[in-house]
Amino acid sequence: MESKSMLYIGQDPINLQLVRYLLSKKFPHIKLIQVGSSDEAMSKLGEDSPALVLVDIQLPITEEYTIPDKLKQQADHESTPIWAVSGCVMEQDIIRAYRSGFDRYFTKPLHLLSFTHHLRRELDG
């Protein structure tokens, strides 16, 4: 199987632990790259070409909403899928995320079966 990576942008250690665990159990062939900010993410993108970018949106920080635009401005990453995961479940938050350029939006707590299904389609499809 082709070696792929997933870039996780977030600072919450519990959420990172969940993503790490999920990948290790269900997608051991996927390399996880973790960064804490969009600036770190942009520098990592020069080193690696992830198959997926997962952004953990934490309020009140709103920097995360700029990530899709920054990423898609880079020719090598304009088609890289960018997913958001957030505890924000209000319709306006979800609409804002999609308008910002996120390809998928998942709410917390994650429904692991559904999230795993979407990961499988994206990473193994």
C-alpha positions as CSV (number, residue, x, y, z in Angstrom):
1,M,0.0,0.0,0.0
2,E,1.2,3.5,-0.8
3,S,2.7,5.5,2.1
4,K,0.5,8.4,2.9
5,S,0.4,11.0,5.7
6,M,-2.2,13.1,7.4
7,L,-1.5,16.6,8.8
8,Y,-3.3,17.3,12.1
9,I,-3.5,21.0,13.1
10,G,-4.6,21.4,16.7
11,Q,-3.4,22.0,20.3
12,D,-5.8,20.0,22.4
13,P,-3.8,17.0,23.7
14,I,-6.9,14.8,24.2
15,N,-8.1,15.3,20.7
16,L,-4.6,14.6,19.4
17,Q,-4.5,11.4,21.4
18,L,-7.8,10.3,19.9
19,V,-6.6,10.9,16.4
20,R,-3.3,9.1,17.1
21,Y,-5.2,6.1,18.6
22,L,-7.7,5.9,15.7
23,L,-4.9,6.0,13.1
24,S,-2.8,3.5,14.9
25,K,-5.7,1.0,15.1
26,K,-7.5,1.5,11.8
27,F,-4.9,3.2,9.6
28,P,-1.4,2.1,10.8
29,H,0.0,2.8,7.3
30,I,-0.8,6.5,7.6
31,K,1.9,8.7,9.0
32,L,0.5,11.4,11.4
33,I,2.1,14.8,11.3
34,Q,1.0,17.1,14.1
35,V,1.4,20.8,14.4
36,G,-0.1,23.4,16.6
37,S,-0.8,26.4,14.3
38,S,-1.4,27.4,10.7
39,D,2.1,28.8,10.5
40,E,3.7,25.5,11.5
41,A,1.3,23.7,9.1
42,M,2.5,25.9,6.1
43,S,6.2,25.1,6.9
44,K,5.4,21.3,7.2
45,L,3.7,21.3,3.8
46,G,7.0,22.2,2.3
47,E,8.4,19.0,3.7
48,D,5.5,16.6,3.2
49,S,2.5,16.3,1.0
50,P,-0.3,15.0,3.1
51,A,-3.3,13.1,1.7
52,L,-5.5,14.9,4.2
53,V,-5.4,17.9,6.5
54,L,-7.5,17.7,9.7
55,V,-8.0,21.0,11.6
56,D,-9.2,21.0,15.1
57,I,-11.1,24.2,15.5
58,Q,-10.9,25.7,19.0
59,L,-12.8,28.8,19.9
60,P,-12.2,31.6,20.6
61,I,-9.2,31.2,18.2
62,T,-10.4,31.8,14.7
63,E,-7.1,31.5,12.9
64,E,-8.2,28.0,11.8
65,Y,-10.7,29.4,9.4
66,T,-7.9,30.9,7.3
67,I,-6.1,27.5,6.8
68,P,-8.1,26.3,3.7
69,D,-7.4,29.5,1.8
70,K,-3.7,29.5,2.8
71,L,-3.3,25.9,1.8
72,K,-5.2,26.1,-1.5
73,Q,-3.1,29.0,-2.6
74,Q,-0.1,26.6,-2.9
75,A,-0.2,24.8,-6.2
76,D,0.9,21.5,-4.8
77,H,-1.9,21.5,-2.3
78,E,-4.9,23.1,-4.0
79,S,-6.7,19.8,-4.2
80,T,-5.7,18.4,-0.8
81,P,-8.9,17.7,1.2
82,I,-9.2,19.8,4.4
83,W,-11.5,18.7,7.1
84,A,-12.6,20.5,10.3
85,V,-13.5,18.9,13.6
86,S,-15.1,21.2,16.2
87,G,-17.3,21.3,19.2
88,C,-19.2,24.1,17.5
89,V,-22.5,22.6,16.4
90,M,-24.4,25.8,15.6
91,E,-25.5,26.1,11.9
92,Q,-23.7,29.4,11.5
93,D,-20.4,27.8,12.6
94,I,-20.8,25.0,10.1
95,I,-21.7,27.4,7.3
96,R,-18.7,29.5,8.2
97,A,-16.4,26.5,8.0
98,Y,-17.7,25.5,4.6
99,R,-17.5,29.1,3.3
100,S,-13.9,29.2,4.5
101,G,-13.1,26.3,2.3
102,F,-13.3,23.2,4.5
103,D,-14.3,20.1,2.5
104,R,-15.9,18.3,5.5
105,Y,-17.0,19.3,9.0
106,F,-17.3,17.0,11.9
107,T,-18.7,17.9,15.3
108,K,-17.5,16.7,18.7
109,P,-17.9,14.3,20.2
110,L,-16.9,12.5,17.1
111,H,-19.1,9.7,15.9
112,L,-16.2,7.3,15.4
113,L,-17.9,4.9,13.0
114,S,-18.9,7.6,10.6
115,F,-15.6,9.5,11.0
116,T,-13.6,6.3,10.4
117,H,-15.8,5.5,7.3
118,H,-15.0,8.9,5.8
119,L,-11.3,8.5,6.6
120,R,-11.3,5.1,4.9
121,R,-12.9,6.6,1.8
122,E,-10.4,9.4,1.7
123,L,-7.2,7.7,2.7
124,D,-7.7,4.2,1.3
125,G,-10.0,5.0,-1.6
